[in-house]
Amino acid sequence: MEGAGEETGADIREEPMSRLDLRGVACPMNFVKTRLKLDKMATGELLEVLLDGGEPIESVSSSVLSEGHLIESSTVVSSQSEGQMLSAERSDYHRLIIRKTNAA
């Protein structure tokens, strides 16, 4: 098998080109801000978006997919794991990695 010792594209971790912290931003503004940022990015670039759970993560995820972009990962981040004080405003949140496609 040729290239058996080489890393595949799936093994290489790319860092997002841009980051949006939309925790505390209400729907639909969180998607509007995500879309505006994606519109300014080049095809293939990654965008990291931090969102609250519930409607924000569900709405932004489904809207991004319906526009033809790819969700590379969606993870729940514990504020305690980042050494932050646990509060009502800054408890667990979602980290969404979106790859811009030329479909939109």
Rosetta silent file (secondary structure, phi, psi, omega in degrees, C-alpha in Angstrom):
SEQUENCE: MEGAGEETGADIREEPMSRLDLRGVACPMNFVKTRLKLDKMATGELLEVLLDGGEPIESVSSSVLSEGHLIESSTVVSSQSEGQMLSAERSDYHRLIIRKTNAA
SCORE:     score description
SCORE:     0.000 S_00000001
   1 L     0.000  122.305 -176.555    0.000    0.000    0.000 S_00000001
   2 L   -72.464  135.908  176.843    1.589    3.254   -1.125 S_00000001
   3 L    73.505   26.383 -175.710    2.062    5.975    1.497 S_00000001
   4 L   -60.965  -29.535 -178.315    1.257    3.673    4.415 S_00000001
   5 L   -89.987   -0.536 -176.559    3.360    5.760    6.812 S_00000001
   6 L   -90.478  152.388  175.311    1.858    9.104    5.750 S_00000001
   7 L   -76.509  143.526  174.557   -0.921   10.973    7.490 S_00000001
   8 L   -91.141  167.877  178.932   -4.191   11.227    5.649 S_00000001
   9 L   -56.705  -32.279 -179.004   -6.204   14.436    5.408 S_00000001
  10 L   -70.697  -23.257 -178.274   -8.491   13.140    8.148 S_00000001
  11 L   -84.981  -17.778 -177.096   -5.517   12.816   10.520 S_00000001
  12 L   -87.453  127.106  179.927   -4.342   16.410   10.049 S_00000001
  13 L   -94.429  117.616  176.545   -5.954   18.911   12.386 S_00000001
  14 L   -91.022  144.464  175.516   -6.610   22.260   10.780 S_00000001
  15 L   -92.787  140.223  177.155   -7.041   25.329   12.911 S_00000001
  16 L   -60.408  143.133  179.341  -10.035   27.586   12.193 S_00000001
  17 L   -75.692  -31.995 -176.751   -9.170   30.787   10.317 S_00000001
  18 E  -138.395  161.007 -179.996  -11.735   32.829   12.254 S_00000001
  19 E  -138.661  137.091  174.290  -13.674   32.642   15.500 S_00000001
  20 E  -123.290  126.084  174.450  -17.048   34.019   16.563 S_00000001
  21 E  -101.728  101.239 -176.769  -18.144   33.971   20.202 S_00000001
  22 L  -109.246   23.004  175.710  -21.923   34.169   19.968 S_00000001
  23 L   -66.343  131.708 -179.746  -22.744   32.987   23.472 S_00000001
  24 L    88.148   -4.588  178.452  -25.598   35.092   24.751 S_00000001
  25 L   -89.790  128.761 -176.103  -26.621   36.234   21.238 S_00000001
  26 L   -78.236  155.312  172.656  -30.285   35.551   20.509 S_00000001
  27 L   -71.790  145.024    0.851  -31.715   33.819   17.443 S_00000001
  28 L   -92.402    8.224 -176.760  -31.789   34.703   14.591 S_00000001
  29 H   -62.781  -30.523 -179.923  -28.906   37.170   15.068 S_00000001
  30 H   -65.143  -37.570  176.361  -26.453   34.374   15.855 S_00000001
  31 H   -73.587  -38.304  178.625  -27.026   32.855   12.396 S_00000001
  32 H   -57.726  -46.234  179.744  -26.991   36.266   10.692 S_00000001
  33 H   -65.600  -38.188  177.467  -23.564   36.977   12.216 S_00000001
  34 H   -63.775  -45.576 -179.038  -22.337   33.491   11.267 S_00000001
  35 H   -64.417  -42.954  178.604  -23.508   33.924    7.676 S_00000001
  36 H   -60.264  -40.320  178.597  -21.938   37.380    7.341 S_00000001
  37 H   -66.574  -44.319  179.231  -18.617   35.986    8.563 S_00000001
  38 H   -62.033  -36.812  179.770  -18.810   33.009    6.184 S_00000001
  39 H   -60.773  -27.716 -178.237  -19.582   35.361    3.277 S_00000001
  40 L   -89.790   -6.319 -175.872  -16.217   37.080    3.864 S_00000001
  41 L   -95.835  157.728  176.938  -14.239   33.826    4.010 S_00000001
  42 L   -82.347  151.792  176.589  -12.642   31.851    1.185 S_00000001
  43 L   -55.852  133.331  178.756  -13.991   28.466    0.149 S_00000001
  44 L    95.360  -16.084  179.444  -12.468   25.715    2.274 S_00000001
  45 L   -73.168  155.788  179.863  -11.640   27.896    5.277 S_00000001
  46 E  -104.457  140.673  176.308  -12.795   26.898    8.754 S_00000001
  47 E  -121.427  128.889  174.961  -14.869   29.035   11.104 S_00000001
  48 E   -97.674  127.343  179.811  -15.138   28.318   14.830 S_00000001
  49 E  -125.450  127.728  175.954  -18.439   29.434   16.369 S_00000001
  50 E  -100.488  126.292 -174.185  -19.206   29.328   20.111 S_00000001
  51 E  -135.718  154.710  171.416  -22.918   29.028   20.853 S_00000001
  52 L   -72.925  160.140  176.725  -25.286   28.439   23.723 S_00000001
  53 L   -73.886  176.376  178.578  -27.115   25.130   23.883 S_00000001
  54 L    78.405 -134.166 -176.160  -30.729   24.606   22.847 S_00000001
  55 H   -57.426  -42.133 -179.498  -32.193   26.776   20.106 S_00000001
  56 H   -57.930  -49.529 -178.114  -28.946   28.602   19.197 S_00000001
  57 H   -68.475  -38.452  179.892  -26.922   25.457   18.398 S_00000001
  58 H   -66.809  -45.680 -177.261  -29.882   23.769   16.699 S_00000001
  59 H   -66.274  -48.923 -178.289  -30.809   26.808   14.609 S_00000001
  60 H   -65.507  -43.308  179.521  -27.305   27.737   13.486 S_00000001
  61 H   -58.554  -50.318 -177.684  -26.389   24.106   12.705 S_00000001
  62 H   -67.267  -36.853  179.603  -29.454   23.486   10.555 S_00000001
  63 H   -68.167  -41.148  178.568  -29.183   26.855    8.792 S_00000001
  64 H   -62.173  -44.404  179.154  -25.486   26.364    7.989 S_00000001
  65 H   -65.190  -40.819 -179.040  -26.204   22.921    6.531 S_00000001
  66 H   -66.116  -22.926  176.983  -29.170   24.202    4.498 S_00000001
  67 L   -84.803   -4.666  175.352  -26.840   26.805    2.949 S_00000001
  68 L    96.598    4.520  178.037  -24.542   24.011    1.796 S_00000001
  69 L   -83.055  167.958 -179.233  -21.649   24.428    4.231 S_00000001
  70 E  -109.353  139.490  172.364  -20.120   21.515    6.144 S_00000001
  71 E   -97.373  110.831 -178.532  -20.041   21.026    9.891 S_00000001
  72 E   -76.183  -37.198  176.943  -16.640   19.516   10.628 S_00000001
  73 E  -160.432  154.267  176.058  -17.323   19.092   14.345 S_00000001
  74 E  -141.926  114.636 -176.619  -19.764   19.999   17.062 S_00000001
  75 E  -131.055  152.416  173.873  -18.672   19.575   20.659 S_00000001
  76 E   -93.473  129.857 -179.438  -19.903   20.581   24.087 S_00000001
  77 E  -110.954  127.706  177.557  -17.279   22.488   26.058 S_00000001
  78 L   -85.890  127.107  178.148  -17.423   22.561   29.827 S_00000001
  79 H   -60.030  -32.570  179.767  -16.603   25.959   31.281 S_00000001
  80 H   -65.187  -31.934 -179.710  -15.037   24.207   34.244 S_00000001
  81 H   -70.889  -18.592  177.896  -12.531   22.510   31.932 S_00000001
  82 H   -97.578    6.107  177.877  -11.358   25.958   30.840 S_00000001
  83 L    76.493   17.369 -179.966  -10.913   27.131   34.426 S_00000001
  84 L   -89.192  155.863  174.382  -13.833   29.545   34.262 S_00000001
  85 L   -71.107  135.158  178.336  -16.220   30.200   37.100 S_00000001
  86 L   -77.561  121.517  178.704  -19.464   28.322   36.572 S_00000001
  87 L  -139.508  171.310  179.668  -22.296   30.823   36.236 S_00000001
  88 L   -62.907  -36.869 -176.916  -25.733   30.987   34.661 S_00000001
  89 L   -79.877  -33.392 -173.717  -24.377   33.003   31.733 S_00000001
  90 L  -122.079   57.657  174.307  -21.188   31.032   31.129 S_00000001
  91 L   -90.846 -150.118 -179.358  -21.973   27.393   31.779 S_00000001
  92 L   -60.989  147.262  179.411  -21.411   24.685   29.188 S_00000001
  93 E  -142.950  175.025 -177.010  -21.501   25.829   25.562 S_00000001
  94 E  -109.570  141.332  175.858  -21.080   24.399   22.065 S_00000001
  95 E  -113.915  113.257 -177.805  -18.082   24.707   19.755 S_00000001
  96 E  -108.818  128.459  175.830  -19.073   24.388   16.116 S_00000001
  97 E  -109.615  119.150 -175.694  -16.445   24.106   13.367 S_00000001
  98 E  -115.251  133.362  173.830  -17.839   25.036    9.951 S_00000001
  99 E  -102.207  122.449  178.811  -16.078   24.582    6.593 S_00000001
 100 L   -72.091  133.414  175.127  -17.164   27.118    4.010 S_00000001
 101 L  -112.758  170.160  178.202  -18.124   25.601    0.676 S_00000001
 102 L   -89.098    7.026 -179.866  -18.748   27.280   -2.625 S_00000001
 103 L   -69.873  -26.706 -175.914  -22.345   26.005   -2.619 S_00000001
 104 L   -91.486    0.000    0.000  -23.630   29.124   -0.902 S_00000001
